[in-house]
């Protein structure tokens, strides 16, 4: 995911949105740090500090092609990490199990119940 930002008028900002930059007052003092998750009470105080717009973080989802490329990179890396292990062999069950757990974790799959 790629994070970007946009300046939104305070009236369009909703609770739960995230600041992309530090929020400074007119004197340059930090009111809220970067990454702050905004609440209703925080938004209510903006007018008191003369703030009309806020830098809000937005997240862009990767395309299907980018997701597929990322999965392929992860599988290639797992192949490098376990290059001495044959995934189809039953002789080294512990390494095969570890490989499966690492693969599930890196690809974001829930581990299978045994």
MDTraj code that builds the backbone (N, CA, C; nanometers):
import mdtraj as md
import numpy as np

residues = "UNK UNK UNK UNK UNK UNK UNK UNK UNK UNK UNK UNK UNK UNK UNK UNK UNK UNK UNK UNK UNK UNK UNK UNK UNK UNK UNK UNK UNK UNK UNK UNK UNK UNK UNK UNK UNK UNK UNK UNK UNK UNK UNK UNK UNK UNK UNK UNK UNK UNK UNK UNK UNK UNK UNK UNK UNK UNK UNK UNK UNK UNK UNK UNK UNK UNK UNK UNK UNK UNK UNK UNK UNK UNK UNK UNK UNK UNK UNK UNK UNK UNK UNK UNK UNK UNK UNK UNK UNK UNK UNK UNK UNK UNK UNK UNK UNK UNK UNK UNK UNK UNK UNK UNK UNK UNK UNK UNK UNK UNK UNK UNK UNK UNK".split()
xyz = np.array([
    [0.0832, -0.1176, 0.0000],
    [0.0000, 0.0000, 0.0000],
    [0.0879, 0.1243, 0.0000],
    [0.0441, 0.2213, -0.0720],
    [0.1169, 0.3468, -0.0798],
    [0.0368, 0.4536, -0.0072],
    [0.1045, 0.5243, 0.0822],
    [0.0367, 0.6298, 0.1567],
    [0.0630, 0.7636, 0.0900],
    [-0.0409, 0.8418, 0.0739],
    [-0.0310, 0.9776, 0.0231],
    [-0.1114, 1.0648, 0.1181],
    [-0.1271, 1.1910, 0.0839],
    [-0.2073, 1.2762, 0.1703],
    [-0.2855, 1.3756, 0.0869],
    [-0.3833, 1.4355, 0.1528],
    [-0.4615, 1.5420, 0.0921],
    [-0.4998, 1.6401, 0.2018],
    [-0.5079, 1.7661, 0.1668],
    [-0.5528, 1.8675, 0.2620],
    [-0.7042, 1.8768, 0.2514],
    [-0.7703, 1.8522, 0.3638],
    [-0.9162, 1.8582, 0.3668],
    [-0.9622, 1.9680, 0.4607],
    [-1.0690, 2.0384, 0.4240],
    [-1.1272, 2.1331, 0.5191],
    [-1.1728, 2.0580, 0.6437],
    [-1.1634, 2.1228, 0.7584],
    [-1.1976, 2.0584, 0.8853],
    [-1.3396, 2.0007, 0.8807],
    [-1.4313, 2.0668, 0.8124],
    [-1.5687, 2.0181, 0.8034],
    [-1.5820, 1.8843, 0.7323],
    [-1.4844, 1.8483, 0.6485],
    [-1.4892, 1.7215, 0.5754],
    [-1.4122, 1.6102, 0.6458],
    [-1.3360, 1.6458, 0.7488],
    [-1.2573, 1.5475, 0.8212],
    [-1.3471, 1.4742, 0.9195],
    [-1.3299, 1.3424, 0.9266],
    [-1.4107, 1.2598, 1.0163],
    [-1.3223, 1.1957, 1.1220],
    [-1.3826, 1.1632, 1.2349],
    [-1.3101, 1.0915, 1.3400],
    [-1.2585, 0.9596, 1.2836],
    [-1.1378, 0.9240, 1.3216],
    [-1.0764, 0.8010, 1.2718],
    [-0.9767, 0.8247, 1.1602],
    [-0.9817, 0.9425, 1.0976],
    [-0.8837, 0.9744, 0.9945],
    [-0.7490, 1.0008, 1.0611],
    [-0.6415, 0.9890, 0.9825],
    [-0.5059, 0.9964, 1.0361],
    [-0.4319, 1.1156, 0.9773],
    [-0.3614, 1.1904, 1.0645],
    [-0.2797, 1.3032, 1.0179],
    [-0.1575, 1.2515, 0.9429],
    [-0.1311, 1.3078, 0.8262],
    [-0.0146, 1.2664, 0.7489],
    [0.1107, 1.3430, 0.7905],
    [0.0958, 1.4579, 0.8560],
    [0.2069, 1.5414, 0.9012],
    [0.1759, 1.5943, 1.0408],
    [0.2795, 1.6522, 1.1027],
    [0.2554, 1.7186, 1.2308],
    [0.1584, 1.8340, 1.2100],
    [0.0764, 1.8586, 1.3094],
    [-0.0153, 1.9720, 1.3049],
    [0.0420, 2.0807, 1.3938],
    [0.0738, 2.1959, 1.3338],
    [0.1354, 2.3068, 1.4060],
    [0.0356, 2.4192, 1.4268],
    [0.0528, 2.4926, 1.5376],
    [-0.0304, 2.6104, 1.5588],
    [0.0343, 2.7300, 1.4902],
    [-0.0228, 2.8498, 1.5057],
    [0.0274, 2.9705, 1.4392],
    [0.1690, 3.0078, 1.4842],
    [0.2109, 2.9611, 1.6003],
    [0.3434, 2.9925, 1.6535],
    [0.4460, 2.8841, 1.6229],
    [0.4060, 2.7810, 1.5502],
    [0.4974, 2.6736, 1.5137],
    [0.5096, 2.5633, 1.6169],
    [0.4261, 2.5647, 1.7174],
    [0.4281, 2.4594, 1.8188],
    [0.3448, 2.3408, 1.7698],
    [0.3925, 2.2214, 1.8035],
    [0.3226, 2.1001, 1.7616],
    [0.1968, 2.0814, 1.8460],
    [0.0825, 2.0791, 1.7776],
    [-0.0445, 2.0501, 1.8450],
    [-0.0698, 1.9003, 1.8492],
    [-0.0464, 1.8343, 1.7351],
    [-0.0653, 1.6903, 1.7250],
    [0.0473, 1.6321, 1.6399],
    [0.1034, 1.5187, 1.6803],
    [0.2107, 1.4582, 1.6019],
    [0.1587, 1.3874, 1.4768],
    [0.2497, 1.3633, 1.3848],
    [0.2175, 1.2879, 1.2641],
    [0.1666, 1.1495, 1.3039],
    [0.0666, 1.1006, 1.2330],
    [0.0128, 0.9681, 1.2600],
    [-0.0978, 0.9647, 1.3630],
    [-0.1360, 1.0798, 1.4151],
    [-0.2430, 1.0850, 1.5147],
    [-0.3764, 1.0448, 1.4516],
    [-0.4479, 0.9559, 1.5193],
    [-0.5826, 0.9201, 1.4770],
    [-0.6766, 1.0229, 1.5399],
    [-0.7450, 1.0977, 1.4549],
    [-0.8285, 1.2082, 1.5019],
    [-0.9570, 1.1594, 1.5683],
    [-0.9966, 1.2308, 1.6729],
    [-1.1211, 1.2015, 1.7437],
    [-1.2164, 1.3203, 1.7273],
    [-1.3414, 1.3004, 1.7648],
    [-1.4406, 1.4079, 1.7577],
    [-1.3980, 1.5269, 1.8435],
    [-1.3451, 1.5007, 1.9627],
    [-1.3054, 1.6103, 2.0505],
    [-1.1877, 1.6888, 1.9915],
    [-1.0957, 1.6216, 1.9257],
    [-0.9846, 1.6920, 1.8607],
    [-1.0368, 1.7823, 1.7498],
    [-1.1283, 1.7293, 1.6703],
    [-1.1836, 1.8067, 1.5587],
    [-1.2607, 1.9283, 1.6085],
    [-1.3265, 1.9150, 1.7229],
    [-1.4027, 2.0266, 1.7786],
    [-1.3121, 2.1420, 1.8212],
    [-1.1870, 2.1125, 1.8547],
    [-1.0934, 2.2161, 1.9004],
    [-1.0175, 2.2860, 1.7870],
    [-1.0325, 2.2419, 1.6645],
    [-0.9563, 2.2985, 1.5523],
    [-0.9874, 2.4466, 1.5305],
    [-1.1125, 2.4852, 1.5349],
    [-1.1496, 2.6259, 1.5123],
    [-1.0877, 2.7154, 1.6193],
    [-1.0782, 2.6664, 1.7401],
    [-1.0193, 2.7437, 1.8499],
    [-0.8728, 2.7797, 1.8231],
    [-0.8050, 2.6949, 1.7471],
    [-0.6655, 2.7193, 1.7126],
    [-0.6496, 2.7803, 1.5731],
    [-0.7597, 2.8157, 1.5099],
    [-0.7550, 2.8800, 1.3787],
    [-0.7172, 2.7864, 1.2654],
    [-0.7429, 2.6601, 1.2815],
    [-0.7075, 2.5619, 1.1786],
    [-0.8288, 2.5376, 1.0903],
    [-0.8091, 2.5573, 0.9599],
    [-0.9186, 2.5429, 0.8650],
    [-0.9093, 2.4154, 0.7823],
    [-0.7861, 2.3618, 0.7649],
    [-0.7668, 2.2406, 0.6850],
    [-0.6623, 2.1530, 0.7533],
    [-0.6724, 2.0230, 0.7287],
    [-0.5813, 1.9271, 0.7904],
    [-0.5179, 1.8379, 0.6839],
    [-0.3892, 1.8012, 0.7026],
    [-0.3266, 1.7053, 0.6112],
    [-0.3654, 1.5627, 0.6526],
    [-0.4460, 1.4986, 0.5726],
    [-0.5003, 1.3668, 0.6059],
    [-0.4347, 1.2609, 0.5176],
    [-0.3888, 1.1521, 0.5818],
    [-0.3268, 1.0408, 0.5095],
    [-0.4341, 0.9623, 0.4354],
    [-0.4045, 0.9258, 0.3128],
    [-0.4917, 0.8394, 0.2343],
    [-0.4094, 0.7191, 0.1917],
    [-0.4733, 0.6054, 0.1789],
    [-0.4040, 0.4821, 0.1437],
    [-0.4565, 0.4342, 0.0090],
    [-0.3639, 0.4036, -0.0801],
    [-0.4010, 0.3517, -0.2116],
    [-0.3707, 0.2028, -0.2149],
    [-0.4697, 0.1231, -0.2494],
    [-0.4513, -0.0213, -0.2592],
    [-0.3728, -0.0541, -0.3861],
    [-0.2788, -0.1491, -0.3772],
    [-0.2049, -0.1882, -0.4973],
    [-0.2968, -0.2594, -0.5968],
    [-0.2602, -0.2503, -0.7239],
    [-0.3393, -0.3149, -0.8284],
    [-0.3220, -0.4664, -0.8197],
    [-0.4054, -0.5393, -0.8929],
    [-0.3959, -0.6859, -0.8961],
    [-0.2588, -0.7301, -0.9459],
    [-0.2059, -0.6609, -1.0460],
    [-0.0749, -0.6968, -1.1004],
    [0.0350, -0.6747, -0.9957],
    [0.0254, -0.5647, -0.9200],
    [0.1242, -0.5378, -0.8148],
    [0.1145, -0.6410, -0.7031],
    [-0.0071, -0.6817, -0.6690],
    [-0.0247, -0.7837, -0.5667],
    [0.0332, -0.9173, -0.6120],
    [0.0080, -0.9543, -0.7379],
    [0.0611, -1.0801, -0.7914],
    [0.2140, -1.0775, -0.7949],
    [0.2707, -0.9642, -0.8340],
    [0.4173, -0.9522, -0.8359],
    [0.4738, -0.9636, -0.6947],
    [0.4056, -0.9045, -0.5978],
    [0.4494, -0.9143, -0.4592],
    [0.4455, -1.0576, -0.4077],
    [0.3398, -1.1318, -0.4439],
    [0.3311, -1.2730, -0.4043],
    [0.4442, -1.3536, -0.4668],
    [0.4725, -1.3264, -0.5934],
    [0.5809, -1.3985, -0.6607],
    [0.7165, -1.3685, -0.5970],
    [0.7387, -1.2431, -0.5575],
    [0.8630, -1.2070, -0.4886],
    [0.8734, -1.2806, -0.3555],
    [0.7631, -1.2878, -0.2819],
    [0.7644, -1.3581, -0.1537],
    [0.7939, -1.5067, -0.1738],
    [0.7310, -1.5692, -0.2736],
    [0.7550, -1.7110, -0.2996],
    [0.8989, -1.7366, -0.3429],
    [0.9541, -1.6448, -0.4228],
    [1.0941, -1.6596, -0.4639],
    [1.1871, -1.6485, -0.3437],
    [1.1584, -1.5553, -0.2541],
    [1.2410, -1.5395, -0.1338],
    [1.2313, -1.6622, -0.0436],
    [1.1124, -1.7174, -0.0294],
    [1.0958, -1.8388, 0.0508],
    [1.1726, -1.9541, -0.0130],
    [1.1703, -1.9597, -0.1445],
    [1.2486, -2.0617, -0.2148],
    [1.3974, -2.0484, -0.1861],
    [1.4470, -1.9245, -0.1777],
    [1.5879, -1.9027, -0.1441],
    [1.6170, -1.9438, -0.0002],
    [1.5277, -1.9076, 0.0910],
    [1.5486, -1.9395, 0.2322],
    [1.5501, -2.0900, 0.2575],
    [1.4666, -2.1630, 0.1852],
    [1.4544, -2.3072, 0.2061],
    [1.5109, -2.3852, 0.0865],
    [1.6174, -2.3350, 0.0261],
    [1.6711, -2.3976, -0.0950],
    [1.7227, -2.5395, -0.0720],
    [1.7557, -2.5758, 0.0512],
    [1.8045, -2.7108, 0.0798],
    [1.6921, -2.8068, 0.1148],
    [1.5698, -2.7572, 0.1216],
    [1.4566, -2.8398, 0.1595],
    [1.3700, -2.8707, 0.0399],
    [1.3382, -2.9978, 0.0216],
    [1.2458, -3.0396, -0.0832],
    [1.1054, -3.0400, -0.0228],
    [1.0167, -2.9498, -0.0665],
    [0.8843, -2.9412, -0.0040],
    [0.7998, -3.0675, -0.0223],
    [0.8340, -3.1509, -0.1197],
    [0.7564, -3.2730, -0.1449],
    [0.8107, -3.3941, -0.0714],
    [0.9239, -3.3783, -0.0032],
    [0.9851, -3.4894, 0.0688],
    [0.9278, -3.4997, 0.2101],
    [0.9026, -3.6234, 0.2542],
    [0.8520, -3.6466, 0.3894],
    [0.9636, -3.6713, 0.4893],
    [1.0890, -3.6709, 0.4446],
    [1.2003, -3.7051, 0.5332],
    [1.2310, -3.5948, 0.6340],
    [1.2083, -3.4684, 0.5988],
    [1.2365, -3.3569, 0.6902],
    [1.1065, -3.2828, 0.7178],
    [1.0203, -3.3462, 0.7978],
    [0.8877, -3.2922, 0.8234],
    [0.8924, -3.1598, 0.8988],
    [0.9909, -3.1416, 0.9871],
    [0.9974, -3.0182, 1.0668],
    [1.0262, -2.8974, 0.9777],
    [1.1197, -2.9122, 0.8857],
    [1.1516, -2.8019, 0.7957],
    [1.0356, -2.7760, 0.7000],
    [0.9714, -2.8825, 0.6553],
    [0.8554, -2.8660, 0.5669],
    [0.7430, -2.7917, 0.6390],
    [0.7228, -2.8226, 0.7666],
    [0.6205, -2.7538, 0.8454],
    [0.6567, -2.6069, 0.8642],
    [0.7834, -2.5802, 0.8958],
    [0.8296, -2.4422, 0.9105],
    [0.8123, -2.3655, 0.7801],
    [0.8460, -2.4291, 0.6693],
    [0.8304, -2.3639, 0.5381],
    [0.6846, -2.3279, 0.5138],
    [0.5943, -2.4192, 0.5479],
    [0.4519, -2.3920, 0.5273],
    [0.4046, -2.2746, 0.6134],
    [0.4495, -2.2710, 0.7394],
    [0.4104, -2.1602, 0.8265],
    [0.4673, -2.0269, 0.7779],
    [0.5915, -2.0272, 0.7327],
    [0.6530, -1.9044, 0.6814],
    [0.5797, -1.8594, 0.5557],
    [0.5465, -1.9523, 0.4693],
    [0.4740, -1.9190, 0.3466],
    [0.3366, -1.8607, 0.3793],
    [0.2646, -1.9245, 0.4703],
    [0.1333, -1.8732, 0.5097],
    [0.1449, -1.7332, 0.5679],
    [0.2439, -1.7112, 0.6524],
    [0.2620, -1.5800, 0.7159],
    [0.2953, -1.4732, 0.6122],
    [0.3913, -1.5017, 0.5264],
    [0.4349, -1.4013, 0.4280],
    [0.3291, -1.3695, 0.3245],
    [0.2430, -1.4655, 0.2936],
    [0.1374, -1.4416, 0.1958],
    [0.0078, -1.3955, 0.2607],
    [0.0074, -1.3868, 0.3941],
    [-0.1089, -1.3360, 0.4644],
    [-0.2225, -1.4351, 0.4780],
    [-0.1920, -1.5637, 0.4694],
    [-0.2954, -1.6670, 0.4856],
    [-0.3063, -1.7059, 0.6319],
    [-0.4253, -1.7433, 0.6723],
    [-0.4430, -1.7971, 0.8070],
    [-0.3846, -1.9382, 0.8088],
    [-0.3101, -1.9739, 0.9141],
    [-0.2525, -2.1092, 0.9168],
    [-0.3623, -2.2154, 0.9237],
    [-0.3369, -2.3257, 0.8564],
    [-0.4344, -2.4352, 0.8549],
    [-0.4310, -2.5066, 0.9890],
    [-0.5493, -2.5377, 1.0410],
    [-0.5576, -2.6131, 1.1666],
    [-0.5200, -2.7571, 1.1404],
    [-0.4478, -2.8144, 1.2339],
    [-0.4058, -2.9530, 1.2178],
    [-0.4862, -3.0426, 1.3071],
])
top = md.Topology()
chain = top.add_chain()
for i, resn in enumerate(residues, 1):
    res = top.add_residue(resn, chain, resSeq=i)
    for name in ("N", "CA", "C"):
        top.add_atom(name, md.element.get_by_symbol(name[0]), res)
traj = md.Trajectory(xyz[None], top)
